Amino acid sequence: MPPPSSCSLSPALLLLLLLLCCEVWSYEAPEDKEDVFARRACPAFLLFTNAAYLSGATVELTCYCKPQQVHSVVWFYKKHLEGSEETKTLTDHHGNTLLDTNQIPHSADLRSRFSIRLFGLLIFRAGPDDSGIYLCGSADKDFFYGYDLDIQEAGTLSFTPSLLSPRRKEQKAERLSSTQPMYQVFTSYRRWSVCDRCGVPGEQVRAGLCYVQSRFLHVRYRQANQTAASCGSGAVPKAFGLSQKTRGGAKMEVRGCRATCPPQAPPPSKLVALMAFLGSASQPEVVPVFYLNHPTERILTLGCPGARPHLAVAWDRGSQPIYRSEHAAGGDRSAAASPRMLIDTGHHLVFTPALTQDSGVYYCWLQGRRAAEIRLLVYTHLGQGQSVTSHPDFQSALKTVLRSYVAMTTVFSLLMLLKVGVKLSRDSGL
C-alpha cells in the first residue's frame, strides 16, 4: 500500500480555495501605485498650452489631467477657437483608437495620421494645416486639457560644410527688427543636436521657430508671467496684422561634424569564432531589421524607429550616406533642383515617388548610432490597362530567359552527344 502524499488535495478542498480566492475573479491595482492623474487637477478655467514644431515632425500631445472616474479620453480638433467651423472628433466614443504607424497612408487628412496611446495624441508628419486647437475631453464634451498647436514651415535652410571656421557664440534667440511698439518678433533657436553619425562625416541640425513677445497676448493662451507665444498661435491678436511674409517663418540650420564612435561591448565568443571561421575580421553591428514592400510610382515615407523631433537622425543607403545638404526638403530651392529622394524637416526619408531602382538596404542612425536596418522592395503593380510588355524591365528579363534557355539546351545537347559517343565506343570495343 503506497504511503499517503502530504501534498495532494481533495477536489472539494481545491474548489473551496478557488472560491475564496478573490484574485481569480477580479483584479485591483496595487495601492502603492500612485495615480499620475491624481497629482494634477484640471483647471477650472480652460487654458491652452502653446506648442510649436517644425513641419514634418511627429507631434505628441499629452492629456496631463482628467478625472479619476474617466477611463478613456476623446480628442477634439478645431482650427480656430472663435471660428464657426465644426469641432472634429478625432476618436470614437468607445476609447482609444490605435493605428499602425507603418500603414498610415501619405495623406493630408488629419484623421488618417493620428493615433492615441496612453491618453496622448500622436500626429504623424504634422503640417501647417494641422495647426489649431486640440482638446482632451470625454464623450460628453467635458474638456480637461487644451493645446494651441502651431506647425511652422521652414522657409530658410542654411548649410555650413564644416566646423573649420572660427566658432561663434551660439545665441538662443535672434531678435528681428520691428517698428511696432506693441510686439516684437524673434526666432528662438534650439540647441544643436549631437552629430548624427559616428566614425564618418555627419551633420548637426538645429531649428529656429518664430515667436512673438508682447504684453497683449490673449488671456486664455497665457500661463503665469508668459509674455511670448509662437507666431501662428491664437494668443497673438489679429490686430497685430502678422502675416507669413511679415514674421519670416521658421529656420533650420545644418552644419558638418565628425564624432568618434563609443566603444562597444565585446561580442559573444561563439559569434567571434563563427566570424573567424567565415574569414571575416569585422564585428557585425546588431540592429533590428525591418522588411518593407511598396508599389512603385507612389509616395513613400520612411521613419526611424524611436525618433523624436529633438533627436539627431541620419540615413544611409547601404554604405552611402544620405546628407541633408544634398537631399533636404523645403527652403528656397527651385523645383528643378529638388531631389526625388529627400529628408524632410521631421527627419523622414521621403521618395516622391518611389521607383523600382530605389529597392535596397537602408540604415537609419539615431543619436549618432545605427538604430535600424530597412530592407526595401519597390515592386511594379500591374493594374487595369497595363500589360507585362509595358514593364521597363521586360526586354532585359526576356533576354535573360532566352539566354538561359539556349544555355540549358546547349548543355542538354552536349550531354546527349556525350552519351551517344560513349555508347558507340563501347559497342565498337565489343
Secondary structure, 3 states (H helix, E strand, C coil): CCCCCCCCCCHHHHHHHHHHCHHHCCCCCCCCCCCHHHCCCCCCCCCEEEEEEECCCCEEECCCCCCCCCCCCEEEEECCCCCCCCCEECCCCCCCCCCCHHHCCCCCCHHHHEEEECCEEEECCCCHHHCEEEEEECCCCCEEEEEEEEEECEEEEEEECCCCCCCCCCCCEEECCCCCCCEEEEEEECCCCCCCCCCCEEEEEEEEEEEEEECCCCHHHCCCCCCEEECCCCCCCHHHCCCHHHHCCEEEEEEEEECCCCCCCCCCHHHHHHHHHCCCCCCCCCCCEEEEEEECCEEEEECCCCCCCCCCEEEEECCEEECCCCCECCCCCCCCCCCCEEECCCCCEEEEEECHHHCEEEEEEECCEEEEEEEEEEECCCCCCCCHHHCCCHHHHHHHHHHHHHHHHHHHHHHHHHHHHHHHHHHHHC
